[in-house]
Amino acid sequence: MKREYAFAAKWLSLCICTVALTACSSSSSNNSSSNSAELPPQSGEGGQQGVFNPQASLDVFACEAQYYRELRGSYFGQVSYTAPNDNQATCTWEASLQVRGNYQDPADTRVCEITSIYSYTLTDGGDQCVDGSLTAPMDDPLAASPNRLDWESPEWPEDLPMLINPGIDDNAVIPAGTIAASARRVNWRFDGLDEALLLDDNDADGIVEGTLVKR
């Protein structure tokens, strides 16, 4: 009988030890998962959401500065083209502008590169007026600013033209003037209040105008 009690006690002690080891292992695993979940979430663009370190040498996260957060987003509205004389087309489009900020090298976040997609759908106009979409980088006046604090309180409005090479017939009319214009670009003026104004610097080619609002 004593031998049976001794065997039972030894078996119970072994079970307790095994349970304790399992619990410790489980606790360690849970702690590891918890720590990973506490890392800052990644945004779809621009790096770690909400982080901007103007004094940092590498981990600056420029795209998260107030200036770039204001630029980034999707804008919608109506754009029109008025021909310089009655013999040419007059057009109206529903348009959208997607402005994105990314880093050329994910390991170097000191410069935020602004790219854009400008899409337009014709709602009224002749055969020369066409639908389309243009994807291009934007010429950012503050990209090379020597003072990163400029990105916290920029002086609005800021002009950021798209530099385009659309490859469309010269006679086509898009909401950037006609493609035959010498300056192949779309000029956007951002007011810092969620609006992008389309500027036209070539009146001889007709007048393009419209304001897109961020949603």
Secondary structure, DSSP 8 states (H G I E B T S, - for coil): -HHHHHHHHHHHHHHHHHHHHHHHHHHHHHHHHHHHHTS--B-SSSSBTT---TT-SS---GGGSHHHHHH-EEEEEEEEEE-SSTTS--EEEEEEEEEEEE-SBTTB-SS-EEEEEEEEEEEE--TTB--EEEEEEB--TTTT-S-GGGGTS--S-EE--EE------TT-EETTEETTSSS-EEEEEE-SSSEEEEE-S-GGG-EEEEEEEE-
